[in-house]
Amino acid sequence: MSILFTSNNRLSVWIIIGIYITIFINSIVLFKSPFEFYIGYIVYIILLPGLIRNYGFNKNLFFIFLFYSSLAYLIFLLEIIH
């Protein structure tokens, strides 16, 4: 059984290779201030617009993230006050 490499298949192969690379090079930190930015975040930032374009943006998931980030911020503020 042979696999024909069309331009679409080649793109898929490169995306899969990119995903596997991010698994193993996520330990590299580009900078630590104001937050730790790992090199793997670059791939996620590049692939995120295509994911949103193809599948849309889940508004429920956005509100879940908003709720938990607000909760974490309030806990952080309470820690500073005490």
DRENSE-388204 format. One line per field, with one value per residue (C-alpha): residue number from 1; residue in three letters; x, y, z. Coordinates in pm, 1 decimal, always signed. Each point is the difference from the previous one (the first is absolute). Layout:
BEGIN
kenu	[NUM,...]
nufi	[Ala,...]
px	[X,...]
py	[Y,...]
pz	[Z,...]
***
This chain:
BEGIN
kenu	[1,2,3,4,5,6,7,8,9,10,11,12,13,14,15,16,17,18,19,20,21,22,23,24,25,26,27,28,29,30,31,32,33,34,35,36,37,38,39,40,41,42,43,44,45,46,47,48,49,50,51,52,53,54,55,56,57,58,59,60,61,62,63,64,65,66,67,68,69,70,71,72,73,74,75,76,77,78,79,80,81,82]
nufi	[Met,Ser,Ile,Leu,Phe,Thr,Ser,Asn,Asn,Arg,Leu,Ser,Val,Trp,Ile,Ile,Ile,Gly,Ile,Tyr,Ile,Thr,Ile,Phe,Ile,Asn,Ser,Ile,Val,Leu,Phe,Lys,Ser,Pro,Phe,Glu,Phe,Tyr,Ile,Gly,Tyr,Ile,Val,Tyr,Ile,Ile,Leu,Leu,Pro,Gly,Leu,Ile,Arg,Asn,Tyr,Gly,Phe,Asn,Lys,Asn,Leu,Phe,Phe,Ile,Phe,Leu,Phe,Tyr,Ser,Ser,Leu,Ala,Tyr,Leu,Ile,Phe,Leu,Leu,Glu,Ile,Ile,His]
px	[+0.0,+150.9,-83.2,-9.3,+138.2,-212.2,+49.0,-281.2,+158.3,+338.7,-155.8,-164.5,+331.3,+172.8,-275.8,+31.7,+378.9,-46.1,-232.4,+246.5,+286.4,-194.6,-41.9,+374.5,+127.6,-247.9,+268.2,+184.4,-90.1,+45.7,-45.9,-112.4,-125.3,-288.7,-97.2,+171.6,-35.7,+84.0,+104.5,-296.4,-240.6,+107.4,-147.0,-322.5,-32.5,+59.2,-250.7,-275.3,-143.8,-38.7,-171.9,-242.3,-59.5,-78.5,-204.0,-120.8,+38.6,-180.0,-158.8,-77.4,+365.9,+91.1,-227.0,+144.1,+351.5,-120.8,-159.3,+306.8,+245.0,-214.6,-14.3,+377.6,+48.0,-228.5,+190.7,+323.8,-135.3,-112.3,+349.4,+151.0,-238.8,+80.9]
py	[+0.0,+330.5,+344.8,+275.3,+325.4,+279.9,+355.9,-48.0,-319.0,+172.2,+282.2,-251.4,-179.7,+328.3,+88.3,-341.3,+36.8,+346.3,-135.5,-274.4,+249.2,+219.5,-295.1,-40.7,+358.0,+150.5,-4.8,+290.4,+330.9,+310.4,+248.2,-12.9,+350.7,+106.3,-368.9,-315.1,-17.4,-342.3,-47.0,-231.6,+289.8,+141.4,-301.4,+23.7,+369.4,-74.4,-289.2,+163.5,+233.1,-291.3,-207.9,+281.5,+63.7,-368.2,-85.8,+333.4,+142.0,-166.3,+277.8,-228.9,-93.3,+370.3,+69.2,-295.8,+139.6,+347.4,-130.2,-195.7,+275.5,+250.4,-239.1,-45.7,+377.8,+50.0,-264.1,+175.6,+333.5,-156.2,-143.2,+346.1,+160.4,-248.5]
pz	[+0.0,-102.4,+124.4,-258.9,+135.7,-133.3,+119.2,+253.8,+137.3,+24.2,+198.2,+233.2,+48.6,+90.9,+245.4,+166.6,+17.0,+152.7,+264.8,+94.9,+15.2,+242.1,+233.7,+36.4,-13.1,+242.6,+267.0,-166.9,+166.2,-216.0,+284.1,+362.3,+66.1,+16.9,-54.3,-118.3,-378.4,-135.3,-362.6,-58.5,+51.6,-338.3,-181.8,+198.7,-84.5,-369.2,-14.3,+210.8,-270.6,-242.8,+266.7,+78.8,-372.8,-70.3,+308.9,+136.4,+346.1,+287.8,+204.7,+293.6,+27.5,-7.0,+298.6,+190.8,-51.0,+93.7,+318.9,+113.0,-87.7,+192.9,+293.4,-6.9,-12.9,+301.5,+196.6,-96.8,+124.0,+328.6,+50.6,-49.9,+249.4,+276.8]
***
